[in-house]
Amino acid sequence: MIISVDHGNKSVKTPHRLFTSGIIETESRLSMQTDTIFWGGKYYSLTEKRIAYMRDKTEDDRFYILTLFAIAGELELSGIKETDDPVDITLLIGLPPAHFGQLHERFEKYFLRNRQVVDFEYNDRLYSIRINRVVCYIQALAAAVTQFSSLKSYPVSYIIDIGGFTVDVLKLRSGRPDLEVMESFEKGTITLYNSIISQCNSQYARLLEDCDVDEVIKGEPTILPGEVQMTIRNMANQFLGEFYNFIRERGIDVGTAKCVFAGGGSLLLRNMIERGNKVAFPVFIEDIHANAVGYDILYRSEVSAHGR
């Protein structure tokens, strides 16, 4: 079975599922109703408190366990409720462009684990899997693949994938990658959240969470007072302005370039990007699962082309 997983710093995505990149470990099962995995003698439950940023996600087992949640969810959606014999998995994953060369082999081995059979319980149901192949792709490029039919009509365009901690920027010529620009910057929305939360704590003695910030930026109902909302909006606009200036120094002018925005951060900031009138031709890939979907498209096209 082929399963694609996009390991974001803020959330984990498969083609069909989305959950926060956060888990808690306990010796006994929590009484509350939440998705739970029992593996290696311990219980792991999903939480909305995300893991602190890790450039190298192979440093401990947390992203491996998050991947077990993703795999179990996809197996469940495909109608596999429990397994007697191990299910062979081809796992498709990705890394930011600037991290790919250095980390992709380590990332693949982290999940492959010598093709050992892995037994675990997911919500009291027994699953047995064997990850027998892992293929790593470049984030942003994978998202672009999902829109190739339209992107190929643009002589030059830029994919700007705003994620949790990184912003990936990829130059395309007629929808195909141009190695002239294939970079990742540590300027994602987590840096914005941290700045806003720190400012509102010091200025208004308000202890905010990421979801509080999301409500204001998206224009959703909120109980926060007007002055706090204004601070959040101003800091979000400042964040975008600084990012535009940052990439302009690297030869990308959002006022003239065809910019295609992807990722959860882009969708969060979409209204501000469009209202700010700084980006001349903003196009949005609206599917937050685009990277995971793109991994699957790339893999199947390779199999079709090479017969393996």
Phi and psi restraints in degrees (value plus and minus 20) as a CYANA .aco file:
   2 ILE   PHI    -114.8   -74.8
   2 ILE   PSI     105.9   145.9
   3 ILE   PHI    -151.5  -111.5
   3 ILE   PSI     107.4   147.4
   4 SER   PHI    -123.0   -83.0
   4 SER   PSI     115.7   155.7
   5 VAL   PHI    -155.8  -115.8
   5 VAL   PSI     104.7   144.7
   6 ASP   PHI    -120.5   -80.5
   6 ASP   PSI      89.2   129.2
   7 HIS   PHI    -110.1   -70.1
   7 HIS   PSI      62.9   102.9
   8 GLY   PHI     -99.8   -59.8
   8 GLY   PSI     135.9   175.9
   9 ASN   PHI     -90.2   -50.2
   9 ASN   PSI     -44.1    -4.1
  10 LYS   PHI    -121.1   -81.1
  10 LYS   PSI     -56.1   -16.1
  11 SER   PHI    -170.7  -130.7
  11 SER   PSI     135.0   175.0
  12 VAL   PHI    -122.0   -82.0
  12 VAL   PSI     112.4   152.4
  13 LYS   PHI    -145.5  -105.5
  13 LYS   PSI     119.9   159.9
  14 THR   PHI    -134.6   -94.6
  14 THR   PSI     157.8   197.8
  15 PRO   PHI     -79.6   -39.6
  15 PRO   PSI     -38.5     1.5
  16 HIS   PHI    -145.2  -105.2
  16 HIS   PSI     -31.4     8.6
  17 ARG   PHI    -148.4  -108.4
  17 ARG   PSI     136.8   176.8
  18 LEU   PHI    -167.6  -127.6
  18 LEU   PSI     107.6   147.6
  19 PHE   PHI    -172.0  -132.0
  19 PHE   PSI     136.0   176.0
  20 THR   PHI     -84.3   -44.3
  20 THR   PSI     122.9   162.9
  21 SER   PHI     -98.2   -58.2
  21 SER   PSI      47.7    87.7
  22 GLY   PHI    -168.7  -128.7
  22 GLY   PSI     114.2   154.2
  23 ILE   PHI    -158.6  -118.6
  23 ILE   PSI     135.7   175.7
  24 ILE   PHI    -142.7  -102.7
  24 ILE   PSI     124.7   164.7
  25 GLU   PHI    -127.5   -87.5
  25 GLU   PSI     113.1   153.1
  26 THR   PHI    -158.1  -118.1
  26 THR   PSI     137.6   177.6
  27 GLU   PHI    -100.1   -60.1
  27 GLU   PSI     -46.4    -6.4
  28 SER   PHI    -149.5  -109.5
  28 SER   PSI     141.9   181.9
  29 ARG   PHI     -90.3   -50.3
  29 ARG   PSI     119.0   159.0
  30 LEU   PHI     -90.0   -50.0
  30 LEU   PSI     125.6   165.6
  31 SER   PHI     -96.2   -56.2
  31 SER   PSI     -45.3    -5.3
  32 MET   PHI     -92.8   -52.8
  32 MET   PSI     136.3   176.3
  33 GLN   PHI     -99.0   -59.0
  33 GLN   PSI      89.4   129.4
  34 THR   PHI    -176.5  -136.5
  34 THR   PSI     133.5   173.5
  35 ASP   PHI     -81.3   -41.3
  35 ASP   PSI     111.2   151.2
  36 THR   PHI    -157.3  -117.3
  36 THR   PSI     119.4   159.4
  37 ILE   PHI    -138.7   -98.7
  37 ILE   PSI     116.9   156.9
  38 PHE   PHI    -130.2   -90.2
  38 PHE   PSI      97.8   137.8
  39 TRP   PHI    -173.6  -133.6
  39 TRP   PSI     115.9   155.9
  40 GLY   PHI      43.6    83.6
  40 GLY   PSI       8.2    48.2
  41 GLY   PHI      62.6   102.6
  41 GLY   PSI     -12.9    27.1
  42 LYS   PHI    -154.7  -114.7
  42 LYS   PSI     139.0   179.0
  43 TYR   PHI    -120.2   -80.2
  43 TYR   PSI     121.2   161.2
  44 TYR   PHI    -150.5  -110.5
  44 TYR   PSI     110.5   150.5
  45 SER   PHI    -144.8  -104.8
  45 SER   PSI     127.0   167.0
  46 LEU   PHI     -93.2   -53.2
  46 LEU   PSI     125.9   165.9
  47 THR   PHI    -159.8  -119.8
  47 THR   PSI     136.2   176.2
  48 GLU   PHI    -100.7   -60.7
  48 GLU   PSI     -26.1    13.9
  49 LYS   PHI    -106.9   -66.9
  49 LYS   PSI      86.9   126.9
  50 ARG   PHI     -89.6   -49.6
  50 ARG   PSI     135.8   175.8
  51 ILE   PHI     -88.5   -48.5
  51 ILE   PSI     120.4   160.4
  52 ALA   PHI     -78.9   -38.9
  52 ALA   PSI     129.3   169.3
  53 TYR   PHI     -72.5   -32.5
  53 TYR   PSI     112.5   152.5
  54 MET   PHI    -148.1  -108.1
  54 MET   PSI      94.4   134.4
  55 ARG   PHI     -84.3   -44.3
  55 ARG   PSI     -62.7   -22.7
  56 ASP   PHI    -126.5   -86.5
  56 ASP   PSI      83.3   123.3
  57 LYS   PHI     -97.3   -57.3
  57 LYS   PSI     -18.3    21.7
  58 THR   PHI    -112.2   -72.2
  58 THR   PSI     -13.8    26.2
  59 GLU   PHI     -86.3   -46.3
  59 GLU   PSI     -48.5    -8.5
  60 ASP   PHI    -168.1  -128.1
  60 ASP   PSI    -192.5  -152.5
  61 ASP   PHI    -107.5   -67.5
  61 ASP   PSI     -19.6    20.4
  62 ARG   PHI     -83.1   -43.1
  62 ARG   PSI     -62.2   -22.2
  63 PHE   PHI     -95.4   -55.4
  63 PHE   PSI     -43.1    -3.1
  64 TYR   PHI     -87.0   -47.0
  64 TYR   PSI     -63.3   -23.3
  65 ILE   PHI     -87.4   -47.4
  65 ILE   PSI     -60.1   -20.1
  66 LEU   PHI     -79.3   -39.3
  66 LEU   PSI     -54.7   -14.7
  67 THR   PHI     -89.9   -49.9
  67 THR   PSI     -53.9   -13.9
  68 LEU   PHI     -81.6   -41.6
  68 LEU   PSI     -59.3   -19.3
  69 PHE   PHI     -80.5   -40.5
  69 PHE   PSI     -64.7   -24.7
  70 ALA   PHI     -83.8   -43.8
  70 ALA   PSI     -64.3   -24.3
  71 ILE   PHI     -84.5   -44.5
  71 ILE   PSI     -66.0   -26.0
  72 ALA   PHI     -80.4   -40.4
  72 ALA   PSI     -61.0   -21.0
  73 GLY   PHI     -82.7   -42.7
  73 GLY   PSI     -61.6   -21.6
  74 GLU   PHI     -89.3   -49.3
  74 GLU   PSI     -58.8   -18.8
  75 LEU   PHI     -81.7   -41.7
  75 LEU   PSI     -62.7   -22.7
  76 GLU   PHI     -81.7   -41.7
  76 GLU   PSI     -64.0   -24.0
  77 LEU   PHI     -85.5   -45.5
  77 LEU   PSI     -48.3    -8.3
  78 SER   PHI    -103.7   -63.7
  78 SER   PSI     -19.2    20.8
  79 GLY   PHI      77.1   117.1
  79 GLY   PSI     -16.4    23.6
  80 ILE   PHI    -112.9   -72.9
  80 ILE   PSI      83.5   123.5
  81 LYS   PHI    -109.3   -69.3
  81 LYS   PSI     -52.7   -12.7
  82 GLU   PHI    -170.1  -130.1
  82 GLU   PSI     143.1   183.1
  83 THR   PHI    -151.9  -111.9
  83 THR   PSI     119.2   159.2
  84 ASP   PHI    -113.4   -73.4
  84 ASP   PSI     -69.4   -29.4
  85 ASP   PHI    -120.5   -80.5
  85 ASP   PSI     133.4   173.4
  86 PRO   PHI     -80.7   -40.7
  86 PRO   PSI     117.4   157.4
  87 VAL   PHI    -110.2   -70.2
  87 VAL   PSI     104.3   144.3
  88 ASP   PHI     -97.5   -57.5
  88 ASP   PSI     108.2   148.2
  89 ILE   PHI    -136.5   -96.5
  89 ILE   PSI     111.3   151.3
  90 THR   PHI    -119.9   -79.9
  90 THR   PSI      93.2   133.2
  91 LEU   PHI    -120.7   -80.7
  91 LEU   PSI     104.7   144.7
  92 LEU   PHI    -127.4   -87.4
  92 LEU   PSI     107.5   147.5
  93 ILE   PHI    -155.3  -115.3
  93 ILE   PSI     158.8   198.8
  94 GLY   PHI    -173.1  -133.1
  94 GLY   PSI     142.8   182.8
  95 LEU   PHI    -158.2  -118.2
  95 LEU   PSI     136.3   176.3
  96 PRO   PHI     -79.3   -39.3
  96 PRO   PSI     130.8   170.8
  97 PRO   PHI     -71.8   -31.8
  97 PRO   PSI     -64.9   -24.9
  98 ALA   PHI     -93.2   -53.2
  98 ALA   PSI     -38.4     1.6
  99 HIS   PHI    -117.6   -77.6
  99 HIS   PSI     -33.5     6.5
 100 PHE   PHI     -80.4   -40.4
 100 PHE   PSI     -72.4   -32.4
 101 GLY   PHI     -78.0   -38.0
 101 GLY   PSI     -59.6   -19.6
 102 GLN   PHI    -101.7   -61.7
 102 GLN   PSI     -53.8   -13.8
 103 LEU   PHI    -132.1   -92.1
 103 LEU   PSI     -30.8     9.2
 104 HIS   PHI     -86.1   -46.1
 104 HIS   PSI     -56.7   -16.7
 105 GLU   PHI     -86.1   -46.1
 105 GLU   PSI     -61.8   -21.8
 106 ARG   PHI     -84.7   -44.7
 106 ARG   PSI     -59.9   -19.9
 107 PHE   PHI     -86.0   -46.0
 107 PHE   PSI     -60.7   -20.7
 108 GLU   PHI     -84.6   -44.6
 108 GLU   PSI     -65.3   -25.3
 109 LYS   PHI     -85.1   -45.1
 109 LYS   PSI     -53.2   -13.2
 110 TYR   PHI     -77.2   -37.2
 110 TYR   PSI     -59.8   -19.8
 111 PHE   PHI    -109.0   -69.0
 111 PHE   PSI     -50.2   -10.2
 112 LEU   PHI     -87.1   -47.1
 112 LEU   PSI     -65.5   -25.5
 113 ARG   PHI      27.8    67.8
 113 ARG   PSI      28.6    68.6
 114 ASN   PHI      38.4    78.4
 114 ASN   PSI       5.4    45.4
 115 ARG   PHI      38.5    78.5
 115 ARG   PSI      12.0    52.0
 116 GLN   PHI     -92.8   -52.8
 116 GLN   PSI     130.1   170.1
 117 VAL   PHI     -92.8   -52.8
 117 VAL   PSI     112.4   152.4
 118 VAL   PHI    -138.0   -98.0
 118 VAL   PSI      99.6   139.6
 119 ASP   PHI    -125.7   -85.7
 119 ASP   PSI     114.0   154.0
 120 PHE   PHI    -175.1  -135.1
 120 PHE   PSI     141.2   181.2
 121 GLU   PHI    -124.9   -84.9
 121 GLU   PSI     114.0   154.0
 122 TYR   PHI    -143.3  -103.3
 122 TYR   PSI      91.8   131.8
 123 ASN   PHI      31.7    71.7
 123 ASN   PSI      27.6    67.6
 124 ASP   PHI      50.9    90.9
 124 ASP   PSI      -8.5    31.5
 125 ARG   PHI    -133.6   -93.6
 125 ARG   PSI     117.9   157.9
 126 LEU   PHI    -105.0   -65.0
 126 LEU   PSI     109.6   149.6
 127 TYR   PHI    -144.1  -104.1
 127 TYR   PSI     124.1   164.1
 128 SER   PHI    -152.5  -112.5
 128 SER   PSI     104.3   144.3
 129 ILE   PHI    -153.3  -113.3
 129 ILE   PSI     141.3   181.3
 130 ARG   PHI    -158.8  -118.8
 130 ARG   PSI      93.1   133.1
 131 ILE   PHI    -101.1   -61.1
 131 ILE   PSI      83.6   123.6
 132 ASN   PHI    -120.5   -80.5
 132 ASN   PSI     -26.7    13.3
 133 ARG   PHI    -174.7  -134.7
 133 ARG   PSI     118.3   158.3
 134 VAL   PHI    -150.0  -110.0
 134 VAL   PSI     109.4   149.4
 135 VAL   PHI    -146.5  -106.5
 135 VAL   PSI     107.4   147.4
 136 CYS   PHI    -126.2   -86.2
 136 CYS   PSI     116.1   156.1
 137 TYR   PHI    -141.8  -101.8
 137 TYR   PSI     153.9   193.9
 138 ILE   PHI    -113.1   -73.1
 138 ILE   PSI     101.9   141.9
 139 GLN   PHI     -79.8   -39.8
 139 GLN   PSI     140.2   180.2
 140 ALA   PHI      55.9    95.9
 140 ALA   PSI     -72.2   -32.2
 141 LEU   PHI     -81.1   -41.1
 141 LEU   PSI     -62.1   -22.1
 142 ALA   PHI     -82.7   -42.7
 142 ALA   PSI     -61.4   -21.4
 143 ALA   PHI     -83.8   -43.8
 143 ALA   PSI     -58.4   -18.4
 144 ALA   PHI     -83.7   -43.7
 144 ALA   PSI     -54.8   -14.8
 145 VAL   PHI     -79.1   -39.1
 145 VAL   PSI     -52.9   -12.9
 146 THR   PHI     -88.0   -48.0
 146 THR   PSI     -36.8     3.2
 147 GLN   PHI    -139.3   -99.3
 147 GLN   PSI       2.0    42.0
 148 PHE   PHI     -78.9   -38.9
 148 PHE   PSI     -57.4   -17.4
 149 SER   PHI     -79.4   -39.4
 149 SER   PSI     -52.3   -12.3
 150 SER   PHI    -112.9   -72.9
 150 SER   PSI     -55.3   -15.3
 151 LEU   PHI     -88.5   -48.5
 151 LEU   PSI     -47.9    -7.9
 152 LYS   PHI     -86.1   -46.1
 152 LYS   PSI     -35.3     4.7
 153 SER   PHI    -102.3   -62.3
 153 SER   PSI     -29.9    10.1
 154 TYR   PHI    -116.7   -76.7
 154 TYR   PSI     102.2   142.2
 155 PRO   PHI     -76.4   -36.4
 155 PRO   PSI     -62.5   -22.5
 156 VAL   PHI    -159.2  -119.2
 156 VAL   PSI     113.2   153.2
 157 SER   PHI    -169.4  -129.4
 157 SER   PSI     146.4   186.4
 158 TYR   PHI    -148.0  -108.0
 158 TYR   PSI     108.3   148.3
 159 ILE   PHI    -107.5   -67.5
 159 ILE   PSI     103.6   143.6
 160 ILE   PHI    -138.2   -98.2
 160 ILE   PSI      84.9   124.9
 161 ASP   PHI    -122.2   -82.2
 161 ASP   PSI      82.4   122.4
 162 ILE   PHI    -110.3   -70.3
 162 ILE   PSI      90.5   130.5
 163 GLY   PHI    -127.5   -87.5
 163 GLY   PSI    -180.3  -140.3
 164 GLY   PHI     -87.9   -47.9
 164 GLY   PSI     -72.0   -32.0
 165 PHE   PHI    -136.7   -96.7
 165 PHE   PSI     -48.2    -8.2
 166 THR   PHI    -129.5   -89.5
 166 THR   PSI     133.1   173.1
 167 VAL   PHI    -135.2   -95.2
 167 VAL   PSI      97.8   137.8
 168 ASP   PHI    -117.3   -77.3
 168 ASP   PSI     112.8   152.8
 169 VAL   PHI    -144.8  -104.8
 169 VAL   PSI     105.6   145.6
 170 LEU   PHI    -153.3  -113.3
 170 LEU   PSI     108.4   148.4
 171 LYS   PHI    -108.7   -68.7
 171 LYS   PSI     116.0   156.0
 172 LEU   PHI    -141.2  -101.2
 172 LEU   PSI     122.6   162.6
 173 ARG   PHI    -140.4  -100.4
 173 ARG   PSI      94.8   134.8
 174 SER   PHI      33.2    73.2
 174 SER   PSI      18.9    58.9
 175 GLY   PHI      64.2   104.2
 175 GLY   PSI     -20.5    19.5
 176 ARG   PHI    -132.2   -92.2
 176 ARG   PSI     126.1   166.1
 177 PRO   PHI     -84.8   -44.8
 177 PRO   PSI     119.0   159.0
 178 ASP   PHI    -131.6   -91.6
 178 ASP   PSI      95.6   135.6
 179 LEU   PHI     -85.4   -45.4
 179 LEU   PSI     -25.0    15.0
 180 GLU   PHI     -79.4   -39.4
 180 GLU   PSI     -58.1   -18.1
 181 VAL   PHI    -151.2  -111.2
 181 VAL   PSI      89.0   129.0
 182 MET   PHI    -172.6  -132.6
 182 MET   PSI      64.4   104.4
 183 GLU   PHI    -152.0  -112.0
 183 GLU   PSI     143.1   183.1
 184 SER   PHI    -152.8  -112.8
 184 SER   PSI     113.6   153.6
 185 PHE   PHI    -141.6  -101.6
 185 PHE   PSI     119.5   159.5
 186 GLU   PHI    -103.0   -63.0
 186 GLU   PSI      46.6    86.6
 187 LYS   PHI    -155.6  -115.6
 187 LYS   PSI      15.8    55.8
 188 GLY   PHI     -98.8   -58.8
 188 GLY   PSI    -193.8  -153.8
 189 THR   PHI     -90.0   -50.0
 189 THR   PSI     -40.8    -0.8
 190 ILE   PHI     -82.8   -42.8
 190 ILE   PSI     -56.7   -16.7
 191 THR   PHI     -84.8   -44.8
 191 THR   PSI     -55.5   -15.5
 192 LEU   PHI     -87.5   -47.5
 192 LEU   PSI     -66.9   -26.9
 193 TYR   PHI     -75.8   -35.8
 193 TYR   PSI     -67.8   -27.8
 194 ASN   PHI     -81.5   -41.5
 194 ASN   PSI     -60.7   -20.7
 195 SER   PHI     -85.7   -45.7
 195 SER   PSI     -64.8   -24.8
 196 ILE   PHI     -85.1   -45.1
 196 ILE   PSI     -66.1   -26.1
 197 ILE   PHI     -81.7   -41.7
 197 ILE   PSI     -61.5   -21.5
 198 SER   PHI     -84.8   -44.8
 198 SER   PSI     -63.5   -23.5
 199 GLN   PHI     -85.5   -45.5
 199 GLN   PSI     -64.6   -24.6
 200 CYS   PHI     -89.6   -49.6
 200 CYS   PSI     -48.6    -8.6
 201 ASN   PHI     -89.3   -49.3
 201 ASN   PSI     -66.4   -26.4
 202 SER   PHI     -94.3   -54.3
 202 SER   PSI     -54.4   -14.4
 203 GLN   PHI    -108.7   -68.7
 203 GLN   PSI     -56.3   -16.3
 204 TYR   PHI    -142.6  -102.6
 204 TYR   PSI     -17.9    22.1
 205 ALA   PHI      35.7    75.7
 205 ALA   PSI      20.1    60.1
 206 ARG   PHI    -129.6   -89.6
 206 ARG   PSI     106.8   146.8
 207 LEU   PHI    -117.6   -77.6
 207 LEU   PSI      78.7   118.7
 208 LEU   PHI    -114.7   -74.7
 208 LEU   PSI     139.4   179.4
 209 GLU   PHI    -135.1   -95.1
 209 GLU   PSI     148.3   188.3
 210 ASP   PHI     -75.0   -35.0
 210 ASP   PSI     -59.7   -19.7
 211 CYS   PHI     -84.6   -44.6
 211 CYS   PSI     -50.9   -10.9
 212 ASP   PHI     -84.9   -44.9
 212 ASP   PSI     -61.3   -21.3
 213 VAL   PHI     -86.5   -46.5
 213 VAL   PSI     -62.2   -22.2
 214 ASP   PHI     -77.3   -37.3
 214 ASP   PSI     -63.3   -23.3
 215 GLU   PHI     -78.7   -38.7
 215 GLU   PSI     -63.3   -23.3
 216 VAL   PHI     -90.3   -50.3
 216 VAL   PSI     -66.3   -26.3
 217 ILE   PHI     -83.3   -43.3
 217 ILE   PSI     -57.6   -17.6
 218 LYS   PHI    -100.6   -60.6
 218 LYS   PSI     -29.1    10.9
 219 GLY   PHI      55.8    95.8
 219 GLY   PSI       6.8    46.8
 220 GLU   PHI    -108.0   -68.0
 220 GLU   PSI     143.8   183.8
 221 PRO   PHI     -76.7   -36.7
 221 PRO   PSI     118.1   158.1
 222 THR   PHI    -167.8  -127.8
 222 THR   PSI     133.2   173.2
 223 ILE   PHI    -115.8   -75.8
 223 ILE   PSI     -19.0    21.0
 224 LEU   PHI     -90.1   -50.1
 224 LEU   PSI     121.6   161.6
 225 PRO   PHI     -85.8   -45.8
 225 PRO   PSI     139.6   179.6
 226 GLY   PHI     -76.5   -36.5
 226 GLY   PSI     -59.0   -19.0
 227 GLU   PHI     -87.1   -47.1
 227 GLU   PSI     -54.5   -14.5
 228 VAL   PHI     -89.7   -49.7
 228 VAL   PSI     -62.3   -22.3
 229 GLN   PHI     -79.7   -39.7
 229 GLN   PSI     -62.2   -22.2
 230 MET   PHI     -83.0   -43.0
 230 MET   PSI     -61.0   -21.0
 231 THR   PHI     -82.1   -42.1
 231 THR   PSI     -63.1   -23.1
 232 ILE   PHI     -82.7   -42.7
 232 ILE   PSI     -66.0   -26.0
 233 ARG   PHI     -84.9   -44.9
 233 ARG   PSI     -62.5   -22.5
 234 ASN   PHI     -82.6   -42.6
 234 ASN   PSI     -61.1   -21.1
 235 MET   PHI     -90.4   -50.4
 235 MET   PSI     -53.4   -13.4
 236 ALA   PHI     -87.8   -47.8
 236 ALA   PSI     -62.0   -22.0
 237 ASN   PHI     -84.6   -44.6
 237 ASN   PSI     -59.4   -19.4
 238 GLN   PHI     -84.0   -44.0
 238 GLN   PSI     -60.3   -20.3
 239 PHE   PHI     -77.8   -37.8
 239 PHE   PSI     -66.9   -26.9
 240 LEU   PHI     -85.6   -45.6
 240 LEU   PSI     -63.1   -23.1
 241 GLY   PHI     -80.1   -40.1
 241 GLY   PSI     -63.4   -23.4
 242 GLU   PHI     -85.7   -45.7
 242 GLU   PSI     -55.9   -15.9
 243 PHE   PHI     -87.9   -47.9
 243 PHE   PSI     -62.5   -22.5
 244 TYR   PHI     -79.3   -39.3
 244 TYR   PSI     -63.3   -23.3
 245 ASN   PHI     -85.5   -45.5
 245 ASN   PSI     -57.3   -17.3
 246 PHE   PHI     -82.7   -42.7
 246 PHE   PSI     -67.3   -27.3
 247 ILE   PHI     -97.6   -57.6
 247 ILE   PSI     -42.0    -2.0
 248 ARG   PHI     -83.5   -43.5
 248 ARG   PSI     -57.8   -17.8
 249 GLU   PHI     -83.1   -43.1
 249 GLU   PSI     -38.6     1.4
 250 ARG   PHI    -122.5   -82.5
 250 ARG   PSI      -2.0    38.0
 251 GLY   PHI      69.5   109.5
 251 GLY   PSI      -6.4    33.6
 252 ILE   PHI    -137.4   -97.4
 252 ILE   PSI      93.5   133.5
 253 ASP   PHI    -122.9   -82.9
 253 ASP   PSI      88.2   128.2
 254 VAL   PHI     -87.9   -47.9
 254 VAL   PSI     -32.7     7.3
 255 GLY   PHI     -98.3   -58.3
 255 GLY   PSI     -34.9     5.1
 256 THR   PHI    -147.8  -107.8
 256 THR   PSI     -42.2    -2.2
 257 ALA   PHI    -103.5   -63.5
 257 ALA   PSI     133.5   173.5
 258 LYS   PHI    -102.3   -62.3
 258 LYS   PSI      89.1   129.1
 259 CYS   PHI    -128.5   -88.5
 259 CYS   PSI     104.2   144.2
 260 VAL   PHI    -130.7   -90.7
 260 VAL   PSI      93.6   133.6
 261 PHE   PHI    -114.0   -74.0
 261 PHE   PSI     115.1   155.1
 262 ALA   PHI    -152.9  -112.9
 262 ALA   PSI     149.1   189.1
 263 GLY   PHI      72.0   112.0
 263 GLY   PSI     139.9   179.9
 264 GLY   PHI     -82.2   -42.2
 264 GLY   PSI     -55.0   -15.0
 265 GLY   PHI     -84.8   -44.8
 265 GLY   PSI     -57.6   -17.6
 266 SER   PHI     -85.3   -45.3
 266 SER   PSI     -61.1   -21.1
 267 LEU   PHI     -88.2   -48.2
 267 LEU   PSI     -56.3   -16.3
 268 LEU   PHI     -81.5   -41.5
 268 LEU   PSI     -62.7   -22.7
 269 LEU   PHI    -115.3   -75.3
 269 LEU   PSI     -12.6    27.4
 270 ARG   PHI     -74.3   -34.3
 270 ARG   PSI     -70.3   -30.3
 271 ASN   PHI     -78.9   -38.9
 271 ASN   PSI     -59.9   -19.9
 272 MET   PHI     -90.0   -50.0
 272 MET   PSI     -57.3   -17.3
 273 ILE   PHI     -83.3   -43.3
 273 ILE   PSI     -64.6   -24.6
 274 GLU   PHI     -91.3   -51.3
 274 GLU   PSI     -60.4   -20.4
 275 ARG   PHI     -95.2   -55.2
 275 ARG   PSI     -42.8    -2.8
 276 GLY   PHI     -91.6   -51.6
 276 GLY   PSI     -38.6     1.4
 277 ASN   PHI      37.2    77.2
 277 ASN   PSI       2.1    42.1
 278 LYS   PHI    -111.7   -71.7
 278 LYS   PSI     -46.9    -6.9
 279 VAL   PHI    -117.1   -77.1
 279 VAL   PSI      98.4   138.4
 280 ALA   PHI     -89.5   -49.5
 280 ALA   PSI     -62.2   -22.2
 281 PHE   PHI    -151.7  -111.7
 281 PHE   PSI      47.6    87.6
 282 PRO   PHI     -96.7   -56.7
 282 PRO   PSI     109.3   149.3
 283 VAL   PHI    -143.6  -103.6
 283 VAL   PSI     119.6   159.6
 284 PHE   PHI    -139.5   -99.5
 284 PHE   PSI     109.9   149.9
 285 ILE   PHI    -104.2   -64.2
 285 ILE   PSI      86.5   126.5
 286 GLU   PHI     -99.2   -59.2
 286 GLU   PSI     -35.0     5.0
 287 ASP   PHI    -104.2   -64.2
 287 ASP   PSI      90.9   130.9
 288 ILE   PHI     -86.5   -46.5
 288 ILE   PSI     -35.0     5.0
 289 HIS   PHI    -110.4   -70.4
 289 HIS   PSI      -9.9    30.1
 290 ALA   PHI     -77.9   -37.9
 290 ALA   PSI     -60.9   -20.9
 291 ASN   PHI     -82.9   -42.9
 291 ASN   PSI     -65.6   -25.6
 292 ALA   PHI     -82.1   -42.1
 292 ALA   PSI     -62.0   -22.0
 293 VAL   PHI     -83.8   -43.8
 293 VAL   PSI     -60.5   -20.5
 294 GLY   PHI     -84.0   -44.0
 294 GLY   PSI     -58.4   -18.4
 295 TYR   PHI     -76.9   -36.9
 295 TYR   PSI     -63.1   -23.1
 296 ASP   PHI     -85.6   -45.6
 296 ASP   PSI     -62.2   -22.2
 297 ILE   PHI     -82.4   -42.4
 297 ILE   PSI     -65.8   -25.8
 298 LEU   PHI     -82.2   -42.2
 298 LEU   PSI     -64.4   -24.4
 299 TYR   PHI     -84.7   -44.7
 299 TYR   PSI     -66.3   -26.3
 300 ARG   PHI     -86.3   -46.3
 300 ARG   PSI     -54.5   -14.5
 301 SER   PHI     -87.3   -47.3
 301 SER   PSI     -56.9   -16.9
 302 GLU   PHI     -86.8   -46.8
 302 GLU   PSI     -63.6   -23.6
 303 VAL   PHI     -81.0   -41.0
 303 VAL   PSI     -62.2   -22.2
 304 SER   PHI     -84.4   -44.4
 304 SER   PSI     -59.2   -19.2
 305 ALA   PHI     -93.8   -53.8
 305 ALA   PSI     -57.3   -17.3
 306 HIS   PHI    -126.8   -86.8
 306 HIS   PSI     -27.4    12.6
 307 GLY   PHI      53.0    93.0
 307 GLY   PSI      -0.3    39.7
